[in-house]
Structures are given as C-alpha cells and as structure tokens.
Amino acid sequence: MTTHLARYLTPMEDSSRWDGFEFRPGDIVINSPAKCGTTWTQTICALLIFQTPRLPAPLSSLSPWIDMLVRPKQEVWDHLAAQQHRRFIKTHIPLDGIPADPQVTYITVGRDPRDVAISLRSHGRNLKRDVIRRLIHQAAHPGNGAAEAPVDGHDERDLLDERTYLLRWVDIDDSPYVNLDSLRALIWTQSRAWIRRAEPNVILLHYADLSDDLAGQMRRIAERLDIEIDESKWPELVEAATFQQMRNRAAELAPDEQLGYIRDRKRFFRSGKSGQWQQFLTAGDQAHYDRRIAELAEPDLLEWLHHRAG
C-alpha cells in the first residue's frame, strides 16, 4: 500500500525529490525546521558513525540535503547511492512529506521558537541569496550555459532589526506547503514529529538538552541508533560536538553544500545560546507571541518546545 505524501514546494525546497528514493536499512533522516539544531545533529551522527572527529569529507557531502534545489535531484541521489557508510540525510521537510520506512530512523530537534527566529535573522543576512538563486536556476536547467543573472543579494527581511523580524515571523500566515520559514511552519513541522514520538524509529531531541547535557544526549542517540562506542573514544567525540569546536571547524561543517552560498561559515555557528530573544521583546510583544502560538499548537507540544527556555 502506497502512502500519499504531502507536497512541500518552497523557493528552496521540493519534497517531491523524495519520491521513489530507495532507503537502506539503517538510514537516518534528520528532519528539523531550520536553525533548530539540524547541523548539530548531523555532526553528532557523523561522529557516532565514523567514531572519530577526523571526518572523511565535509559534512554536507557526508550528509546531503536531499530536497534543496541547488543541485539536480539525480546528482544527489547518485551521491547517496555511492555512499558505503551508514547514511544520514538532511531535510527540513515535515515528516508527512517524507516516505515512512520502519527500517529508517527519523530524528527531529525542537527549539524555543523565539530563539529560532533570532537565529534565522542572522542566518538570512549571512546567505548569498543571488548565488542560491543562480544555483537553483542552473540545477533546473542542466546543460544550459546561460545562468540567470544575479539579483540583489538580500531579502527585504534581512534588513530588519531583531524585534521587527521576530514579530513579522510570528505573524506570517502562509501555508507551510509553500513557506517553511514562519512560526506557523515551525509548529507544523514539529507537530508532524510530535504525533509520532512514540514510534520506535522516531527520536525527538531538544536544543536545550543538547546544550545542557551534550554527553548524555549523544549517548542516548547512540543507543537509539544501536551504535556501540568504545568508552575511551567518548571524551574526544563529545568535545568535537561542542559548539566551540564546531565553530572552529566551520570550513568543513557549515551547511553550504560546498557551493559557497554562505558569506561567513564561522558566523553560521553564531552563538548556540538560548533565551537571547528576551533582550528584544517587550511584555506586549511576548503577550502577542503567547496568543499567536496558542492558536497554532497544543499545550503539550508548546510545553516541550519552550522547556528550559531562557
């Protein structure tokens, strides 16, 4: 029986690129909204799989972003088919847009949405949007030497201050099927994993837990993935997954697919801290956020997303 998958098509992603993809037993799909800890989780998986901080290739090569439109789909599929190691694949697509397979483990990371918004603003200002648009055009028209002319490298929202950006992000009401960059879309994505949290092959992590107890969370992930690590290796693996070490290794860990569309790779690993939103929102802003998010999610999901917030 074929399960119908939801279709998510944004300017940067297309969930239909999963259609017909052949999983292998043991594959890992890392599915989270942007800036919730996707790259952190990819790094942890890489460290557990290879059991050394000295990774054999850049992270975005080891763990491709299958639904991003900057490369032709077949190129990404061929790259994954050639991999001999246990595969761990990146996506920002909600779980109802990804094929479900009992032999695949799905990992979703939650984070306080207010911190996500602050991080998204910084990330947006660090992107070369003209390069991304050109790459998407080239991938959609392979063999056509005429690339789309670059346009202004910034999005209008990149120019907003933190408070204005966050409040606009909270109020965006586009459908998640066409825009995954909003509070509404974040809650939608997290809720698709939340309703499946009891399934044995679905793992929910939280950014705050990774920050507070990285070693414990890495051991939990290894256990769930059925990966055995020699006790002597744990200290260097945990150290390699700290935020400072990831920033130090930004050249190999930053998620620019080795295509150069991030301005400053170190800046991608901007802070890693929680609660920064508090310096930007007034009491009235917070009340508005509380009303809006209560419209979008059930209390138990909100309690999980906000736990240990600030």
C-alpha positions as CSV (number, residue, x, y, z in Angstrom):
1,M,0.0,0.0,0.0
2,T,1.4,3.4,-1.0
3,T,1.0,6.2,1.5
4,H,0.2,9.6,0.0
5,L,2.9,12.1,0.9
6,A,2.2,15.8,1.4
7,R,3.9,18.1,-1.1
8,Y,6.0,20.9,0.1
9,L,7.3,23.3,-2.5
10,T,9.2,26.4,-1.4
11,P,11.6,28.6,-3.3
12,M,14.5,26.5,-2.0
13,E,13.0,23.0,-1.4
14,D,10.8,20.4,-3.0
15,S,9.6,17.4,-1.1
16,S,8.9,15.5,-4.3
17,R,12.6,14.9,-4.6
18,W,12.0,12.1,-2.1
19,D,9.5,10.3,-4.4
20,G,10.9,6.9,-5.3
21,F,14.0,7.3,-3.2
22,E,15.3,3.9,-2.1
23,F,16.1,3.7,1.5
24,R,18.6,1.2,3.0
25,P,18.1,-0.5,6.4
26,G,19.7,1.7,9.0
27,D,19.4,5.0,7.1
28,I,18.9,8.1,9.3
29,V,16.8,11.1,8.3
30,I,17.5,14.3,10.2
31,N,14.4,16.4,9.9
32,S,14.0,19.7,11.7
33,P,13.0,23.3,11.0
34,A,15.9,25.5,10.0
35,K,18.1,26.7,13.0
36,C,16.7,24.2,15.4
37,G,19.9,22.1,15.5
38,T,20.0,20.2,12.3
39,T,23.7,20.8,11.6
40,W,24.5,19.9,15.2
41,T,22.6,16.7,14.9
42,Q,24.3,15.9,11.6
43,T,27.7,16.4,13.3
44,I,26.8,14.2,16.2
45,C,25.6,11.4,13.8
46,A,28.8,11.8,11.8
47,L,30.9,11.5,15.0
48,L,29.0,8.4,16.1
49,I,29.1,6.7,12.7
50,F,32.7,7.3,11.9
51,Q,33.8,7.2,15.6
52,T,36.4,9.9,15.1
53,P,36.5,13.7,15.0
54,R,38.5,13.4,11.8
55,L,35.7,13.1,9.3
56,P,36.5,11.7,5.8
57,A,34.7,14.6,3.9
58,P,32.8,17.8,4.5
59,L,29.6,17.3,6.5
60,S,27.3,18.4,3.7
61,S,28.9,15.8,1.5
62,L,28.6,13.1,4.1
63,S,25.0,14.1,4.8
64,P,23.4,15.7,1.7
65,W,20.3,17.9,1.8
66,I,18.1,15.9,-0.5
67,D,15.3,18.3,-1.1
68,M,17.2,21.5,-1.6
69,L,17.0,22.7,-5.2
70,V,20.6,23.9,-5.6
71,R,21.7,20.6,-7.2
72,P,19.8,18.3,-9.7
73,K,17.9,15.6,-7.9
74,Q,19.7,12.8,-9.7
75,E,23.1,14.1,-8.8
76,V,22.1,14.0,-5.1
77,W,20.6,10.5,-5.5
78,D,23.7,9.2,-7.2
79,H,25.9,10.6,-4.5
80,L,23.8,8.9,-1.8
81,A,23.8,5.6,-3.8
82,A,27.6,5.6,-3.9
83,Q,28.0,6.0,-0.2
84,Q,29.3,3.0,1.6
85,H,28.9,4.3,5.2
86,R,25.6,4.3,7.1
87,R,23.7,7.2,5.5
88,F,22.4,10.2,7.4
89,I,20.3,12.5,5.3
90,K,19.4,16.2,6.0
91,T,16.0,17.7,5.3
92,H,13.8,20.5,6.6
93,I,10.6,18.8,5.2
94,P,7.9,17.8,7.7
95,L,7.6,14.1,8.3
96,D,4.4,13.7,6.4
97,G,6.3,14.8,3.2
98,I,9.0,12.1,3.6
99,P,8.5,8.4,2.9
100,A,8.0,6.4,6.1
101,D,10.1,3.2,6.5
102,P,10.3,1.1,9.7
103,Q,14.0,0.4,8.9
104,V,14.8,4.1,8.9
105,T,15.4,6.3,12.0
106,Y,13.9,9.8,11.9
107,I,15.4,12.5,14.2
108,T,13.7,15.8,14.8
109,V,15.1,18.6,17.0
110,G,12.9,21.1,18.9
111,R,13.9,24.6,20.0
112,D,12.3,27.6,21.5
113,P,10.7,29.3,18.5
114,R,11.7,32.7,19.7
115,D,15.4,31.7,19.6
116,V,14.8,30.1,16.2
117,A,13.6,33.5,14.9
118,I,16.6,35.4,16.2
119,S,19.0,32.8,14.7
120,L,17.1,32.8,11.4
121,R,17.5,36.6,11.0
122,S,21.3,36.2,11.5
123,H,21.4,33.3,9.1
124,G,19.5,35.1,6.4
125,R,21.9,38.0,6.5
126,N,24.8,35.6,6.1
127,L,23.4,34.0,2.9
128,K,24.4,35.0,-0.7
129,R,20.9,34.9,-2.0
130,D,21.9,35.8,-5.5
131,V,24.2,32.7,-5.6
132,I,21.4,30.5,-4.3
133,R,19.0,31.7,-7.0
134,R,21.6,31.2,-9.7
135,L,22.4,27.6,-8.4
136,I,18.7,26.8,-8.3
137,H,18.2,28.1,-11.9
138,Q,21.3,26.1,-13.1
139,A,20.1,22.9,-11.4
140,A,16.6,23.3,-13.0
141,H,18.2,23.8,-16.5
142,P,21.1,21.4,-16.7
143,G,23.2,21.8,-19.8
144,N,22.0,25.3,-20.4
145,G,25.1,27.5,-20.1
146,A,23.1,30.7,-19.7
147,A,22.8,31.2,-15.9
148,E,20.1,33.5,-14.5
149,A,21.6,36.9,-13.9
150,P,22.2,37.5,-10.2
151,V,19.8,39.9,-8.5
152,D,20.0,41.8,-5.3
153,G,21.7,39.5,-2.7
154,H,19.4,40.4,0.2
155,D,15.8,39.7,1.1
156,E,13.8,42.6,2.5
157,R,13.6,40.8,5.9
158,D,17.4,40.6,6.1
159,L,17.4,44.4,6.7
160,L,15.0,44.3,9.7
161,D,16.1,44.6,13.3
162,E,15.7,41.6,15.6
163,R,12.5,42.6,17.2
164,T,10.7,43.6,14.0
165,Y,12.0,40.4,12.2
166,L,10.7,38.2,15.1
167,L,7.3,39.8,15.2
168,R,6.8,39.6,11.4
169,W,8.0,35.9,11.5
170,V,5.4,35.2,14.2
171,D,2.6,36.7,12.1
172,I,3.4,35.2,8.7
173,D,0.3,33.1,7.8
174,D,1.4,31.5,4.6
175,S,0.7,27.8,4.2
176,P,3.6,25.6,5.3
177,Y,3.2,23.8,2.0
178,V,4.7,26.8,0.2
179,N,6.7,28.6,3.0
180,L,8.6,26.8,5.7
181,D,10.0,30.0,7.2
182,S,7.5,31.1,9.8
183,L,6.3,30.3,13.3
184,R,3.3,28.6,11.7
185,A,5.5,26.4,9.6
186,L,7.8,25.6,12.5
187,I,4.9,24.5,14.7
188,W,3.5,22.4,11.8
189,T,6.8,20.7,11.2
190,Q,7.3,19.9,14.9
191,S,3.8,18.7,15.3
192,R,4.2,16.1,12.5
193,A,7.1,14.6,14.5
194,W,5.3,15.1,17.9
195,I,2.4,13.0,16.9
196,R,4.8,10.2,16.0
197,R,7.0,10.5,19.0
198,A,6.0,7.1,20.5
199,E,7.1,5.2,17.3
200,P,10.3,3.2,17.9
201,N,12.1,4.7,15.0
202,V,11.3,8.4,15.7
203,I,13.7,10.3,18.0
204,L,12.8,13.8,19.4
205,L,15.8,15.8,20.7
206,H,15.7,19.3,22.1
207,Y,18.2,22.1,21.6
208,A,18.2,22.9,25.3
209,D,19.1,19.3,26.2
210,L,21.9,19.2,23.7
211,S,23.2,22.4,25.3
212,D,22.8,21.3,28.9
213,D,23.9,17.6,28.6
214,L,25.7,17.0,25.4
215,A,27.4,13.9,26.5
216,G,24.2,12.4,27.9
217,Q,22.3,13.2,24.7
218,M,25.0,11.7,22.5
219,R,24.9,8.5,24.5
220,R,21.1,8.5,24.1
221,I,21.3,8.9,20.4
222,A,24.0,6.2,20.0
223,E,21.8,3.8,22.0
224,R,18.7,4.6,19.9
225,L,20.8,4.2,16.7
226,D,22.3,0.9,18.0
227,I,25.8,2.2,17.7
228,E,28.4,0.9,20.2
229,I,31.2,3.3,21.1
230,D,34.4,2.3,22.9
231,E,34.4,4.1,26.2
232,S,37.8,5.5,25.6
233,K,36.5,7.4,22.5
234,W,33.7,9.2,24.2
235,P,35.6,12.3,25.5
236,E,37.0,13.3,22.1
237,L,33.7,12.7,20.3
238,V,31.8,14.8,22.8
239,E,34.4,17.6,22.6
240,A,34.2,17.6,18.8
241,A,30.4,18.1,19.1
242,T,30.6,21.2,21.3
243,F,29.6,24.5,19.8
244,Q,33.0,26.0,20.1
245,Q,34.6,23.1,18.3
246,M,32.0,23.1,15.5
247,R,32.7,26.9,15.0
248,N,36.5,26.1,14.9
249,R,35.8,23.6,12.1
250,A,33.3,25.7,10.3
251,A,35.0,25.2,6.9
252,E,34.1,21.5,7.0
253,L,30.8,21.6,8.9
254,A,28.9,24.7,7.7
255,P,25.9,23.7,5.5
256,D,26.7,25.5,2.3
257,E,26.8,22.2,0.3
258,Q,30.4,23.3,-0.6
259,L,28.8,25.7,-3.1
260,G,29.8,28.9,-1.5
261,Y,26.5,30.5,-0.7
262,I,27.3,31.3,2.9
263,R,29.2,34.5,3.4
264,D,31.0,33.6,6.6
265,R,31.0,29.9,7.7
266,K,32.1,30.7,11.2
267,R,29.2,33.1,11.6
268,F,26.8,30.3,10.8
269,F,27.7,29.0,14.3
270,R,26.7,32.3,15.7
271,S,26.0,31.6,19.4
272,G,24.3,28.4,20.3
273,K,22.8,30.0,23.4
274,S,19.1,30.0,24.4
275,G,17.0,32.9,25.7
276,Q,18.5,35.6,23.5
277,W,15.1,36.7,22.4
278,Q,14.4,38.2,25.8
279,Q,16.5,41.3,25.1
280,F,14.4,42.2,22.1
281,L,10.7,41.6,23.1
282,T,8.6,43.9,25.2
283,A,6.0,42.5,27.6
284,G,3.4,43.4,25.0
285,D,5.3,41.6,22.3
286,Q,5.5,38.5,24.5
287,A,1.8,38.6,25.1
288,H,1.2,38.8,21.4
289,Y,3.5,35.8,20.8
290,D,1.7,33.8,23.5
291,R,-1.6,34.4,21.9
292,R,-0.4,33.5,18.4
293,I,1.4,30.3,19.4
294,A,-1.6,29.1,21.4
295,E,-3.6,29.3,18.2
296,L,-1.1,27.0,16.4
297,A,-0.2,24.2,18.8
298,E,-1.5,22.0,21.6
299,P,-0.3,22.8,25.1
300,D,1.8,19.6,25.4
301,L,3.8,20.4,22.3
302,L,4.3,24.0,23.4
303,E,5.5,22.9,26.9
304,W,8.1,20.7,25.2
305,L,9.2,23.4,22.7
306,H,9.6,26.0,25.5
307,H,11.1,23.8,28.2
308,R,14.0,25.4,29.9
309,A,13.6,28.4,27.8
310,G,15.6,31.4,28.9
